[in-house]
Amino acid sequence: MGMERKDMDLEGYMERARNGPCFICAFLAGDPGYAHHTIHEDDDHVAFLDRWPTLPGKVLVVPKAHVEHVVRDLDAAAYARLMLFVREVALAVEHVFEDSERTYLYSLGSQEGNSHLHWHIAALPPGVPYEEQQFHVLMTENGVLDVEPDDMADIAARLRAAIGR
């Protein structure tokens, strides 16, 4: 998969994020309008491919419970379990995208949209010019990757196979 980008429908995305159901809770409930490729899950967490990836194989990791604050809504043990789950998935991303220059881990969202706690895992491919790295490459405002459905399924299968290696 190359780095071909397409424009993101930012207005539609913001409308859905701010006024629609919690996209994570809808995904976990099986709503077909919020379907994603699941990579890994345990009793408390799930990892899935980002529907609008800005980097190849970009994954989201979430607690299954609707938690909104990255630190204060989790006790130390729950936070540690979540971060170990994030690490396990990030290691699989690094295995599949083994030539990546860096693996980005970050949590976004707000009370105004996408409030369900979620961690992003994104591997920066080699050769991305410095001025297009970091925040620039992560912002959907700069376009999202145009990934064919079969390619998404293939990436999901490769990531699933890499879990726990």
Secondary structure, DSSP 8 states (H G I E B T S, - for coil): ----EE---HHHHHHHHHHS--HHHHHHTT-GGG---EEEE-SSEEEEE-SS-SSTT-EEEEESS----TTTTS-HHHHHHHHHHHHHHHHHHHHHTTT-SEEEEEE--BTTB--S--EEEEEE-TT--GGGSTHHHH-GGG-EE---HHHHHHHHHHHHHHTT-
